[in-house]
Amino acid sequence: MIRRYIASISTSILKRTCAAAAVLAVTLGCSSTKPPNTAAPSGSIDESAVLAQSPTSLLAQNRNKTRKTLSLPSCPQNDAFTESVNFATQASNLAQSANSKQDWDEVAALWVQAVAWMQAVPPGSPRRAFAEKKVIEYMKNLVYSQQQASATRSQASTVSFSSDLLNEQLQLYLSYVAAVGPPDVLIVGSSRALQGVDPRQLKQSLAQRGRPGLKVFNFSVNGATAQVVDFQLRRLLQPGHLPQMIVWADGVRAFNSGRDDRTFNSIVDSEGSQLLAAGIRPELLSDEPNVIPLCYRFPQPCANNNFRKAFTSVDQPFRGGEDAQPLFPTIKSLSSGTGILPIADTHPPIKSLSSGTGILPVASNAARYELKPIAANAATNKAQLIPVSRRTTVAIRQLNQLAESIDSNGFMAMSGKYNPNTYYRERAYVSGQYDGDYKNFNLGGKQAAAFNSVVAFTKARKIPLIFVNLPLTNDYLDGTRLRAEQQFRQRMQQLSRQKGFAFRDFSQRWPGRNDYFVDPSHLNRFGASAVSSLLAADSSITWPRPKSRGMEG
C-alpha cells in the first residue's frame, strides 16, 4: 500500500517535471550534455554494477503463492536504472565543485533526469522497490541543489527598501508578472494578510463557483500599515503591473496613526525610495544569459505506458495545476548515507545568514536600478523604467527568516495551532493597554490620509477594492482592543458607503476557533483557507474575468 502510494505521488511529480522539460527542450533548443550512459568516473559508486544480477524473487521460491503478472510493452530504450545511476553520479560529482548559480542549476538538471529514469524502472522489475526509495532520495537532493542555487542568487548586492520581506516580495512579484502577467486579484496588507489569505485556495474556490482561471497573488508585507500599502500601489508598482481587483486584508492596527510606523519610515529613508523619488521604478533585467541550454534526457514514451500522457503533445500547455502540492514542502536536513553520493554528504550545507536561513527561489535575476538623468515628459508624465547595466554597490542583503516559507504566489502558510495553555509559557501576555500598536489610538491622521489615497487611486483606475477585517481570537480581544475594533468597524462601514469600496468584517467570525490561528492575532493555513473560501462564496462580490497572457503552472 505504501509502495503504491509513493509510486503514485512520484509519478504525478514526474509527469509535471517531464512535461515542462520537454516543452523547454523543444522550444528553446539545446546542446547535448555528456552521454549519460558513459561509465561512471573512477572512485564513484556504481550501484548498477552491484545490482547487475537480479536477486531471486521470494515469490518465485513459493510455488503455492499466486503471482500477478504484468504485460509490459516492448520498447527499445536504455536500461532505466543504469541511466539513472549515471545521472546521479554526474550530479554528485559536479556538486563537489559547484560554486555558482549556473553550476547548481546544472546539478539540479542532472537530478531531475536521475529522478525521471529511476521512476521509469518497470513496475514488474525486481529493482522496482529499491528504485522507488531512490526516487525519494533523489528528490531530496534535487531540492537541496535548488536551494543552493537560490542561496547563491540571494546573496547578490541589490538596492534595498530597508525591509527584507518587501525586497523579496517585490522581486517575486516582478518575476511573477514577467512569467504569467499581472494577477487578476492582488492581496495586500501586513503579516496578518500574508498568512491570512491563501491565493491558491481563493483561486480554487472561485473556480468551483464559476470563475475559473483567475490569477491571484499575495503581495503582503510584515509590518505594513495603510502608508505602506499606499506606497506599494501608487509608487512602487508601475501601471502595467496593477491587477484587476485588490483585496486589502488587515485590521485596526494598520490604521492607528498614533503608533510608531517603523516599517514605513525605514522604507521612506531607503535607497530604493530615493530612486523612486527620481522617477525610477524597479525592473527585472529582461535579457537572458548568453549560455547554451542543456539537453534534458528522459525516458522515451512507449505505447500504453505511464509516461504516454506526459509526452502526448508539447504544443498543449501543461495543466498539472499550480495547486498540486510538492512531495517535499520543506527539506530541513538530508540524511547521510541514503543516496548515491548524496549532495548532503559531499558538499557543505547551506550557510546560515545572520537573520536566518531563508531561501526564496524566485526570479533568476535580482531587481536592479541605475540612477540616470531623466528628461521631463509633461505630455505622458510616465515614470522611467531603466534596467541597470551595472550593479549598485550596497550592503549584501540579508534575507528575513520568514521568506523561506513563502510560496510562488506570495503566501506564507503557517501550520502551527494556537494553544493558550502552552503559548504563554514562553511569551509574556501583553494587554491592549500596553500594546505599542494601540498607543495613542487615532483613526485619523496620516494613516487615514494614506487609506483615502488608496481609495481614490483605485477608483480613478476602476480597480474594485475590497477591505477584509481579518479574524481575531477571544484572548486577543481584551477591553482596549475590543473598543478599538468597534470604532474601526463603524468607521469603515461609514467610509465604504461614502467612497464606494466593499467592507467585509470577519474580526469576530471565529473568536473561539484557536485551531484556525497560529497566535492570538495571526491565522494559520487552515484559517487562511477558511477566509479565502468565505470570500469566494460572497455572492455580493463581482469577481473579475480572467485577463491573462500566461498560465501560472
Rosetta blueprint (number, residue, H / E / L):
1 M L
2 I H
3 R H
4 R H
5 Y H
6 I H
7 A H
8 S H
9 I H
10 S H
11 T H
12 S H
13 I H
14 L H
15 K H
16 R H
17 T H
18 C H
19 A H
20 A H
21 A H
22 A H
23 V H
24 L H
25 A H
26 V H
27 T H
28 L H
29 G L
30 C L
31 S E
32 S L
33 T L
34 K L
35 P L
36 P L
37 N L
38 T L
39 A L
40 A L
41 P L
42 S L
43 G L
44 S L
45 I L
46 D L
47 E H
48 S H
49 A H
50 V H
51 L L
52 A L
53 Q L
54 S L
55 P L
56 T L
57 S L
58 L H
59 L H
60 A H
61 Q H
62 N L
63 R L
64 N L
65 K L
66 T L
67 R L
68 K L
69 T L
70 L L
71 S L
72 L L
73 P L
74 S L
75 C L
76 P L
77 Q L
78 N L
79 D L
80 A H
81 F H
82 T H
83 E H
84 S H
85 V H
86 N H
87 F H
88 A H
89 T H
90 Q H
91 A H
92 S H
93 N H
94 L H
95 A H
96 Q L
97 S L
98 A L
99 N L
100 S L
101 K H
102 Q H
103 D H
104 W H
105 D H
106 E H
107 V H
108 A H
109 A H
110 L H
111 W H
112 V H
113 Q H
114 A H
115 V H
116 A H
117 W H
118 M H
119 Q H
120 A L
121 V L
122 P L
123 P L
124 G L
125 S L
126 P L
127 R L
128 R H
129 A H
130 F H
131 A H
132 E H
133 K H
134 K H
135 V H
136 I H
137 E H
138 Y H
139 M H
140 K H
141 N H
142 L H
143 V H
144 Y H
145 S H
146 Q H
147 Q H
148 Q H
149 A H
150 S H
151 A H
152 T H
153 R H
154 S H
155 Q L
156 A L
157 S L
158 T L
159 V L
160 S L
161 F L
162 S L
163 S L
164 D H
165 L H
166 L H
167 N H
168 E H
169 Q H
170 L H
171 Q H
172 L H
173 Y H
174 L H
175 S H
176 Y H
177 V H
178 A H
179 A H
180 V H
181 G L
182 P L
183 P L
184 D L
185 V E
186 L E
187 I E
188 V E
189 G L
190 S L
191 S H
192 R H
193 A H
194 L H
195 Q H
196 G H
197 V L
198 D L
199 P H
200 R H
201 Q H
202 L H
203 K H
204 Q H
205 S H
206 L H
207 A H
208 Q H
209 R L
210 G L
211 R L
212 P L
213 G L
214 L L
215 K L
216 V E
217 F E
218 N E
219 F L
220 S L
221 V L
222 N L
223 G L
224 A L
225 T L
226 A H
227 Q H
228 V H
229 V H
230 D H
231 F H
232 Q H
233 L H
234 R H
235 R H
236 L H
237 L L
238 Q L
239 P H
240 G H
241 H H
242 L L
243 P L
244 Q L
245 M E
246 I E
247 V E
248 W E
249 A E
250 D E
251 G L
252 V H
253 R H
254 A H
255 F H
256 N L
257 S L
258 G L
259 R L
260 D L
261 D L
262 R H
263 T H
264 F H
265 N H
266 S H
267 I H
268 V H
269 D L
270 S L
271 E H
272 G H
273 S H
274 Q H
275 L H
276 L H
277 A H
278 A L
279 G L
280 I E
281 R L
282 P L
283 E E
284 L L
285 L L
286 S L
287 D L
288 E L
289 P L
290 N L
291 V L
292 I L
293 P L
294 L E
295 C L
296 Y L
297 R L
298 F L
299 P L
300 Q L
301 P L
302 C L
303 A L
304 N L
305 N L
306 N L
307 F L
308 R L
309 K H
310 A H
311 F H
312 T L
313 S L
314 V L
315 D L
316 Q L
317 P L
318 F L
319 R L
320 G L
321 G L
322 E L
323 D L
324 A L
325 Q L
326 P L
327 L L
328 F L
329 P L
330 T L
331 I L
332 K L
333 S L
334 L L
335 S L
336 S L
337 G L
338 T L
339 G L
340 I L
341 L L
342 P L
343 I H
344 A H
345 D H
346 T H
347 H L
348 P L
349 P L
350 I L
351 K L
352 S L
353 L E
354 S L
355 S L
356 G E
357 T L
358 G L
359 I L
360 L L
361 P L
362 V L
363 A L
364 S L
365 N L
366 A L
367 A L
368 R E
369 Y L
370 E L
371 L L
372 K L
373 P L
374 I L
375 A L
376 A L
377 N L
378 A L
379 A L
380 T L
381 N L
382 K L
383 A L
384 Q E
385 L L
386 I L
387 P L
388 V L
389 S L
390 R L
391 R L
392 T L
393 T L
394 V L
395 A L
396 I L
397 R L
398 Q L
399 L L
400 N L
401 Q H
402 L H
403 A H
404 E H
405 S H
406 I E
407 D L
408 S L
409 N L
410 G L
411 F L
412 M E
413 A L
414 M L
415 S L
416 G L
417 K L
418 Y L
419 N L
420 P H
421 N H
422 T H
423 Y H
424 Y H
425 R H
426 E H
427 R L
428 A L
429 Y L
430 V L
431 S L
432 G H
433 Q H
434 Y H
435 D L
436 G H
437 D H
438 Y H
439 K L
440 N L
441 F L
442 N L
443 L L
444 G L
445 G H
446 K H
447 Q H
448 A H
449 A H
450 A H
451 F H
452 N H
453 S H
454 V H
455 V H
456 A H
457 F H
458 T H
459 K H
460 A H
461 R L
462 K L
463 I L
464 P L
465 L E
466 I E
467 F E
468 V E
469 N E
470 L L
471 P L
472 L L
473 T L
474 N L
475 D L
476 Y L
477 L L
478 D L
479 G H
480 T H
481 R H
482 L H
483 R H
484 A H
485 E H
486 Q H
487 Q H
488 F H
489 R H
490 Q H
491 R H
492 M H
493 Q H
494 Q H
495 L H
496 S H
497 R H
498 Q H
499 K H
500 G L
501 F L
502 A E
503 F E
504 R E
505 D E
506 F L
507 S L
508 Q L
509 R L
510 W L
511 P L
512 G L
513 R L
514 N H
515 D H
516 Y H
517 F E
518 V E
519 D E
520 P L
521 S L
522 H E
523 L E
524 N L
525 R H
526 F H
527 G H
528 A H
529 S H
530 A H
531 V H
532 S H
533 S H
534 L H
535 L H
536 A H
537 A H
538 D L
539 S L
540 S L
541 I L
542 T L
543 W L
544 P L
545 R L
546 P L
547 K L
548 S L
549 R L
550 G L
551 M L
552 E L
553 G L
